[in-house]
């Protein structure tokens, strides 16, 4: 019998006190007693269809389910155990009279997978059962009380429940059923089919099994047993249930399984020589189950890149990790260039997944190895996405430094793509550092766009447009930011690039949120979520949508969704989105009557951003908090008593020091060098100054600030600001 994995039930017996009886009565008496007991036990086992594998001196080992398979092997073993105990009790008096002792037995039973096969060759060779299932049965026998049976509890397989087969047997029973119902040759054929997969091509199966005859007959027999069925359109066969396929696959020993995987992989590779990327995942699966680690790495890397290109990021991540794990165990399975490709692609995959903390961990592990390979384009790409990951964690200076190092490598290589990506990294860091003049940033943006257009790379183009639009938005030039976002939207439609659409809508949502056009912000957020193809856009859309909902009146619902989005961003280390989301969370607290909590949240954030020199975030938070103070100082609405009691300390603080705090915050925000004089953000700060001066009974100064704010607010489409300005001016008239 060829070795295979089979579900079996093993029974062990042991006579209690046999050693002391042997020492007391002698070896011949012990032999005579065990001969009587062995016949009693052997008869009971055979009556239930079991086979006694061996005698242990003071007991037996019996197997049910091999070499003959049974549907009810565990039940047969239990019946045999009870029969042994019943017959031993009935014969107790006779045995005591004959041998001077009334024997008692301990019995252990266990069911599970085991390797079944002939260890010796020849016609007289018996079947041997090996594995943990046997060892556990022996341990259960040792744990049993005298005159009792100790066994495991049988459980139904969860997979059967999913399939709706509540009354069917577990996975092990399927193994026995197959052994019972299929001839040896058919079972081998089905095992090879299971290695191919749940769906299998009969021609490929014929090659894998080296079948010389017609396999249609065997497959027809399997169809008759309801194990497989044939798909009329393709001619492929499909296992009726995945559980059946898994059971058959599990019955193969590892060596035979690996050999089949190799034959199947080689044949698929031969057939698909001119379209290997199409079958990369299949080849990766099969070669990864063989000793051909070189082929496994090759196709795992190919599958990772393929999935990345179509934004199947979880699959891409899994393939890349599997390739790198393979490299850890077998460093010579790939050359340096192939290794560099996988490492760079993996960091890229993690960036698209917005897994910023994971980028830092992976980069720390693999960047030294990449750098040791010398100047390569892969090193530049890895540096670029590592740099963007650092920016995602709000480490903008580190992002800029790493991007500049990447540019140096790219220029030494003379590689256009590498240079384009590195330049985009520098531009992105510069947008958030807010240290350069508008003119310099416009030149940098124009250069990045020119390089990206020359390269014709969609990803580079998307990020160039994104950075240019962000630069204008953070300076308050919302009209220009909107124009560039719309250009990206048009370019995405022209290229049929959903990624461009998602990014464009995310920028447009943020722009409208900044200037108070909340309905438009909500609309663009929904479009962002609808067109998103990666977590990057989905998470940005979730933050802006929840923020818009809060401002539109759904404070509680929007706040819950906002906290969920912030939590996800925080878990992945996306500090940029946490910063924008926390601002809206602070405002939501105030709108919901949790004034103290909201103000303290914003104050703590301002202190943190000031300490780190993050002027861009600090500026936005400062004028936003100033506006909350102004609203509290000027509002005629009386909050509920419960809100007053809950926030009494903060209300008094704002009442007595609110004017001073508001002025200080607005002064600090107005000194931000990146804000354009004709931008909507500057207009918003001037409007706030005007409202403050109005509150201070300084109408001339108030009018000057309000009138100065109105024109840029109107230019940039800040309708809400214009309405507030006009209302304030009308009140003063």
SULVENCOR-V757767 format. One record per backbone hydrogen bond with DSSP energy under -0.5 kcal/mol. CO is the residue of the C=O (numbers start at 1). NH is the residue of the N-H. Records with the same first field share a line. If there is no record, write none. Layout:
BEGIN
CO->NH ; NH
END
This chain:
BEGIN
1->118
4->6 ; 116
6->8 ; 114
8->112
9->64
10->110
11->62
12->108
14->106
15->18
17->21
18->22
19->23
20->24
21->25
22->26
26->30
27->31
28->32
29->33
30->34
31->35
32->36
33->37
34->38
35->39
36->40
37->41
38->42
39->43
40->44
41->45
42->46
43->47
44->48
45->48 ; 50
46->49
51->53 ; 63
54->61
56->58
58->15
59->56
60->13
61->53 ; 54
62->11
63->51
64->9
67->69
70->73
72->76
73->77
74->78
75->79
76->80
77->81
78->82
79->83
80->84
81->85
82->86
83->87
84->88
85->89
86->90
87->91
89->92
91->95
92->96
93->97
94->98
95->99 ; 101
96->100
101->103
104->16
105->147 ; 148
106->14
107->150
108->12
109->152
110->10
112->8
113->133
114->6 ; 116
115->130
116->4
117->119 ; 128
122->125
128->117
130->115
131->134 ; 135
132->136
133->137
134->138
135->139
136->140
137->141
138->142
139->143
140->144
145->148
148->107
150->109
152->154
157->160 ; 161
158->162
159->163
160->165
161->164
164->166
165->168
170->174
171->175
172->176
173->177
174->178
175->179
176->180
177->181
178->182
183->187
184->188
185->189
186->190
187->191
188->192
189->193
190->194
191->195
192->196
193->197
198->239
200->237
201->205
202->206
203->207
204->208
205->209
206->210 ; 211
207->210
213->215
215->219
216->220
217->221
218->222
219->223
220->224
221->225
222->227 ; 228
223->226
227->240
229->238
230->232
231->235
236->231
237->200
238->229
241->244 ; 245
242->246
243->247
244->248
245->249
246->250
247->251
248->251
249->252
251->5
253->257
254->258
255->259
256->260
257->261
258->262
259->263
260->264
261->265
262->266
263->267
264->268
265->269
266->270
267->271
268->272
270->273
272->275
275->278 ; 279
276->279
277->280
279->283
280->284
281->285
282->286
283->287
284->288
286->289
287->290
291->293
292->296
293->297
294->298
295->299
296->300
297->301
298->302
299->303
300->304
301->305
302->306
303->307
304->308
305->309
306->310
307->312
308->311
311->313
312->316
313->317
314->318
315->319
316->320
317->321
318->322
319->323
320->324
321->325
322->326
323->327
324->328
325->329
326->330
330->333
335->339
336->340
337->341
338->342
339->343
340->344
341->345
342->346
343->347
344->348
345->349
346->350
347->351
348->352
349->353
350->355
351->354
352->536
354->356
355->359
356->360
357->361
358->362
359->363
360->364
361->365
362->366
363->367
366->370
367->371
368->372
369->373
370->373
371->374
374->376
376->380
377->381
378->382
379->383
380->384
381->385
382->386
383->387
384->388
385->389
386->390
387->391
388->392
389->393
390->395
391->394
392->575 ; 576
394->396
395->399
396->400
397->401
398->402
399->403
400->404
401->405
402->406
403->407
404->408
405->409
406->410
407->411
408->412
409->413
410->414 ; 415
414->416
415->419
416->420
417->421
418->422
419->423
420->424
421->425
422->426
423->427
424->428
425->429
426->430
427->431
428->432
429->433
430->434 ; 435
437->441
438->442
439->443
440->444
441->445
442->446
443->447
444->448
445->449
446->450
447->451
448->452
449->453
450->454
451->455
452->456 ; 457
456->458
457->461
458->462
459->463
460->464
461->465
462->466
463->467
464->468
465->469
466->470
467->471
468->472
469->473
470->474
471->475
472->477
473->476
475->676
476->478 ; 680
477->481
478->482
479->483
480->484
481->485
482->486
483->487
484->488
485->489
486->490
487->491
488->492
489->493
490->494
491->495
492->496 ; 497
496->498
497->501
498->502
499->503
500->504
501->505
502->506
503->507
504->508
505->509
506->510
507->511
508->512
509->513
510->514
511->515
512->517
513->516
515->721
516->518
517->521
518->522
519->523
520->524
521->525
522->526
523->527
524->528
525->529
526->530
527->531
528->532
534->538
535->539
536->540
537->541
538->542
539->543
540->544
541->545
542->546
543->547
544->548
545->549
546->550
547->551
548->552
549->554
550->553
553->555
554->558
555->559
556->560
557->561
558->562
559->563
560->564
561->565
562->566
563->567
564->568
565->569
566->570
567->571
568->572
569->573 ; 574
570->573
572->356 ; 357
573->575
574->578
575->579
576->580
577->581
578->582
579->583
580->584
581->585
582->586
583->587
584->588
585->589
586->590
587->591
588->592
589->594
590->593
593->595
594->598
595->599
596->600
597->601
598->602
599->603
600->604
601->605
602->606
603->607
604->608
605->609
606->610
607->611
608->612
609->613 ; 614
610->613
613->615
614->618
615->619
616->620
617->621
618->622
619->623
620->624
621->625
622->626
623->627
624->628
625->629
626->630
627->631
628->632
629->633
630->634
631->635
637->639
640->644
641->645
642->646
643->647
645->648
647->651
648->652
649->653
650->654
651->655
652->656
653->657
654->658
657->661
658->662
659->663
660->664
661->665
662->666
663->667
664->668
665->669
666->670
667->671
668->671
669->672
672->675
676->679
679->683
680->684
681->685
682->686
683->687
684->688
685->689
686->690
687->691
688->692
689->693
690->694
691->695
692->696
693->698
694->697
698->702
699->703
700->704
701->705
702->706
703->707
704->708
705->709
706->710
707->711
708->712
709->713
710->714
711->715
712->716
713->718
714->717
717->719
718->722
719->723
720->724
721->725
722->726
723->727
724->728
725->729
726->730
727->731
728->732
729->733
END
